[in-house]
Amino acid sequence: MTDLDDQGRPEPPLTGGDTDTLVGFLEYQRATLEWKTAGLDASGLNTTVAASSMTLGGMLKHLAYVEDSWFPRWFLGRDRSAPWDAVDWKADRDWDWHSATEDSPEQLRTLWQEAVARSRAVVEQALAGGGIDQLSQRRWPDGRTPSLRWILVHMIEEYARHNGHADLIRESIDGLTGE
């Protein structure tokens, strides 16, 4: 049984092994983003703070891209899927952030939720077939290959960093605060 906090986020296990702890913290970070973006309309998802162009909608789309990049693309070695395969990334390296203003809240949430579901399936398959020390199918240009463990830690870091941004943006919208 998973313990949930006051916001409905799954608490990472206090005494789990490496795999359960890493997956538990990633799920906690994903649930934090979901909490920080819940209930907002297009205006809320397009709100910026100070001089930053970062929005919660852009964050949802960016993290959908990151999920699809690291798990299906890097770990499994698959080609980019829609909508990422049709983007001219050289023309706009931040397309995921910029194009989010054109998407409805439902489209953004669905895109992110489906990417998370694909990532969860990849991790489940990988864990059943060998664990977190498996190396990804794609290599970096210098020939090094990240392990699933590295990818999980990187994803925790990616979410934690952006969840800090989400705290500031959400508080500016409606005063919602919390860890």
Sequence and secondary structure as in RCSB ss.txt:
>XXXX:A:sequence
MTDLDDQGRPEPPLTGGDTDTLVGFLEYQRATLEWKTAGLDASGLNTTVAASSMTLGGMLKHLAYVEDSWFPRWF
LGRDRSAPWDAVDWKADRDWDWHSATEDSPEQLRTLWQEAVARSRAVVEQALAGGGIDQLSQRRWPDGRTPSLRW
ILVHMIEEYARHNGHADLIRESIDGLTGE
>XXXX:A:secstr
   B TTS B   SS  HHHHHHHHHHHHHHHHHHHHTT  HHHHT   TT    HHHHHHHHHHHHHIIIIIII
T     TTGGG  TTT TTHHHHGGGGS HHHHHHHHHHHHHHHHHHHHHHHHTT TT B SS  TTS   BHHH
HHHHHHHHHHHHHHHHHHHHHHHH     
